[in-house]
Amino acid sequence: MPGDRTRDYSFDLPEHLIAQEPLPDRAASRLMVVERASGRIEHRHFRDVVGLIPTGDLLVLNVTRVIKARLLGSRASGAPAEILLLKPLSDGCWEAMVSPGGKLRPGRRVHIGPGLDVEVLEITDRRTRVVRLDTSLPVEEALDRYGHVPLPPYIARADTPADASRYQTVYATERGSVAAPTAGLHFSTELLAELAGRGVQRADVVLHVGAGTFKPVEAEDPAEHVMHEESYMVPRATADAVAACRQRGNHVWAVGTTSVRTLESAATDSDGGHVRATQGDTRLFIRPPYRFRVVDHLITNFHLPRSTLLMLVAAFAGFDLTMRAYREAIDAGYRFFSYGDAMAVV
């Protein structure tokens, strides 16, 4: 059956369509509108989303904030080393990816800058490291001073000061991600205000995006893919907002695959997609066939081939329609991935 093998999600993408820079205006991106019921595809601009979302519908945003998690330094020999912090652990240490992996064994140290060294403590079962930040500064200040924006590997350039704000949603408040929830990058404060002025409701969730979001599915059977856990939180106000939206007969719009996974992780099997106020870790892997319990409409970017994110979109829009939309996006010259254009699945 199409869509049940990983190879089904492969596609050839011309390199020039991988966006390397954000557009000067957040809301100037293109917006492909994909209508599930009819299979119709429209080509619009992102600011048209204001007329797309009806009054009374609920827009759910992931308010996670990207930290400067990429630390560039040197080993005792003077050779370069890199630490990518993934998530804080309960004892004040961090899980991290390191390079070069063969050299950074337990006991090794990496000097990042005055007042900041990283000590490797142990190797985990999944070959990441547990590290300790040795700093005289508050950790948040040390990362802001010496860390780099962890741009995705397909952006073939070093980060710049501009990325500190542009690889961040305008509503980001909760520090903890190593990758941006990229669908939200298209929203400006003015656009959000315009939506609110038209009576569109808003609710916030948190899912701290990990580096596993870029990991391709290597197993030919997607069921064999192991998802990395990501921490999430659904506040009581958001659970209540979803319930109120359902009660008045309106629809829930998830901004990004991270918002989808958060809402669906917090959903119960009761009728109407009841959402609990909760927090924890999720490994939810949404792929065809999946019965969505909460989300009615999806705003998302264009994703990597063979990725869990593309599979989530296929579960929501249908495999055939999703892959047709991607072929049309390539033919029409859409910009792909984090700094690229957007899709609304309605």
N, C-alpha and C positions, 0 to 999 in steps of 0.2 A: 504494500500500500504506500503510495507516495507520501513522504514526510515521516516515515517511521525508521529511516536509516540516515546516518549522519551525512553520507555522501549526497543526499538529496538537497542539503543546504549549502552546497558549494556553488560559487559563481565567480566568474572572471571580472575583476574590477580594474579598469585602467588606472594606473598610478596617479595620473593627474587629477582624478576625482577624489582623492583622499585629501581632505581639507587640512592645510598646514597652519592656517591662521584664522582667527575669528573675523567675521565681518565687522566693520566699524560700528554698525547699528545692530544691536542684538535682534531686533524684531524684523530685520530686512531679509532674513533667510527665506528660502522658498518653502512652501508647505504643500505636500501632496496629501490630498483628501481621498481616502479610500472608503467607499461605502460597501459595507459587508452584504447588505440585503440585495443590492442590485449588481454588485461587482463593478460599479462605475468608479473611475479614477479622474480626479480633477487636479489641475495644477494652479496653485494660488501662492500668496505670500503669507508669512507667519502672522503678520498683524491682522490678517483676515480672521484669525481665531476669535476675535471679539464678536463677530457676527455669527460664528459657528456654534458657540455655547449658549444655550437658552437661559433666560432668566430663571433663577431658582435651582439650576443644576449646581452640583458640587465639584469644585476643582481641588484635587488632593495633591499637595506638593511635598517633596522630600527636602526637609530643611537641613540636611547634613552639610557640613562645611569641610572642604578639602584642607588638609594640613600640609605643610611643607615637609613631606615625609621622605624625600630623597636626600640623603646625606653623602656628599662626595668628600673623600679624605685620602689619607695615605697610611700604609702599613709601616712597621718599624724599619723595613728596608728602604722606605721612601717610595715604593711602588704604589700606584693608585689603587683605591678600593672604593666600593659603593655599598651603602646600606639603604634598603628601602623598608621603612617601618610599616608594618601591616596593621597591628593593633596593640593597644596596651594590655598587659596582663595584670592579674590581681596583686602581684607582689611588687609592682612598680617597674617591672621589666617590660620588654616589648617582644612580640614576634616579628621577625624581619626576614626579608630575602637579602642575600649578600652576593657580591661579586668581587673577586673570583672565589667561587665556592670552595674549590680545593685548597685554597690557602687560608681561608678564614675558619679555622677549627677552634674549638673551645680553648680559652686562654689567650687568644690573639686579641690585639687592640687595634683600633683604627682612630687616628687623630683627625678630627674634623676641623677644629679651629680653636682659638684661644678660649679655654674654659669649656671645651666639649670634646670628649673622647667616647668611643663606643667599645665596650668589652663584650666579646662573644662568650656566652656561658655554656650553651649546649646546642646540640643538633636535634631537631624534632623528627618524628616518624615520617613527616612529609618533606624532609630535607630543608625546611626553613631553619632559622636560628632563633634562639632566645638570647637577647642582648640586653645589656644594661647601659644606660646613658650616664656617663660620669661627667657631671657638669656642676659648676658653682652657680649657675643661673637657674631660675625657674625653667622647667622643661619647655613650657610653651614659648617662653622668650628665647631659649636656645634654638628651638626649631625655626622660629620666625627669623632669627638672626643668621643662622648658618644653613638652614634647609633650602631645598629647591622644590618648585612646584613639580609634582610627579606626573609630567605629561605622558600620555600613552606612548608605547613603543613605535606606533605607526606615524607619529609626528616626528619627522626626521630633522630636528633642530634642538638646540638648547633652550631652556625656558628663559623668558625675559621678564622684566618687571611688570609688563602689561599682563602677563599670564596670571599673576597673583590675584588680579581682579576678574579677568575674563574667563579663566578656568574655574569659575565660582558663580553660583547663582546669586542674584541680587537679594534673595531672601535667606541665604545660608546663615544659620546661627549656631548649630551644634557641631563642634569640632570632632572629627573622627574618620573621615574618608581619605582614601588614597587615590580616588578617581571621582570625577564629578558626575552627578546625575544629569547627564548631558541634555536631555530634553528640556530641562529647566533653564538652560543657558539662553534660550531664545526670549525669555520673558524679561522685559524692562519694568522698572517701577511704574512708569507711565501706563504701560499696557495692563499691568495688574490693577492699577487704580481705575482704568477704564472698564475693565471687567466687573470690578466691584460696583462701580457706578451704574452698571446695567443690571445689577441684582444677581450676579453670579456669586455663589457662596464659596468660601475657601476653608480648607482644613489642612492641617500639617501632620506629617508623620516623619519619622527618622529611620533611615537605614544607612548604616555606615558602609560605603562601598569598598570592597577589598580588591586586591590585585587579581584575584581569581576571575573577575568579570571579563578580563582579556584572554583568559585561557581557552583555546579552542577545544572542542569535543574531539578527542582522538579515537575513542572507541567507536566502532562502526554501529553498534547498538547503543543509542543514547542512554538507555536504562543503565548501562555500565559506567556512565560518567559520574565521578564523585564531585559534588559541589562543595566548595569551601563555605563554612558557616559565616554569616554576617549578622551583626547585632542590629536589632530594630526595636522601635518603640511606637506604640499607638496611644496617644493621650486620651483621657476620658472625653475631652471636648470633641475630639475627632470621631470617636465611636458614637457619641451622641449626634454629631452632625450627619454621619452616614445614616443613622436610624431616622432622623428627621427628614432627610432627603428622600428616603424610601417611602416614608409615611405620606409625604405630599405628592408622590408620584413623579418625582424628578430623577435625573440620572447622575451617576458618579463618573467623573472624568479623572483618570489617573495620569499625572504628568510623569512619564518615564516608567521603564520596566521596574525600577526600584520601588516606586510607589505601588505598582501592581503587586509585587512580591510581598510587600509589607502588608497591604490590605488583605490579600489572600491568605497570608500566614496567620493573620489575626481573625480570620473568618471561622464561623461555626457552620455546621451542616444544616442548620435550621433554615426554614423557608425565608426567602427575602435577603439572604446574605448578611446575617447579623455579624457585626464586627465587635470584638472584645477590646476593651482597654487593657493592654498587655505590653510586656517587653520580654526580650530574650534573644536567642540566636535562631536563625532560620537557614535551612539547607534546601528550601523548596525549589524544585526544578520543574518549571512549567513548560510543558511541551505537548504536542498533539498525542492523544486526545486529552484535553483537560476541560473540566466544567468550571467556568468562572462563576464565583458566588457573589462577588461584590462589584467588580468593575464593569461598567457599561460602554465606556469609550476610552480610547488610549491615544495619548500624544507621545511620540517617541522619535528618536533619530534613526538613521540607517546604520545597520550593525554589520559586524564582521561576518564573513562566511563561516559556516560550521560552528557558530557560537550559540551558547545557551540563550542569549538575548534574541537572536533571530528565531530560534525555536519558540520562544515565548510569543513573539509577534505572530508566528504561524499558527500557534494554538488559538490566538485571539481572532485573527482575521480569516483563518483558513489557509492551508498550505498553498494551494494553487493560486489563490488571489495574492498572497504575500509574495510569492516568487514572480508572479506577473508584474506586480508593482515594482519590485526591485529591477527587473529587466527594463521596465519603462523608465525608471529613475536613471539608470545608466544611459539609456538611449537619449534621454532629455538633458543629460549633463548635470544631474544633481550632485551636490557636494556631500561626501560620505563621512561617517564616524563623528568623533566628539565635537569638532568645530564645524560640522557640516549642516545640511538642511534637515527638515523635519517631516514627519508623517502624522496625520490624524486619522485614526481608524474609527469610523462612526457607524 
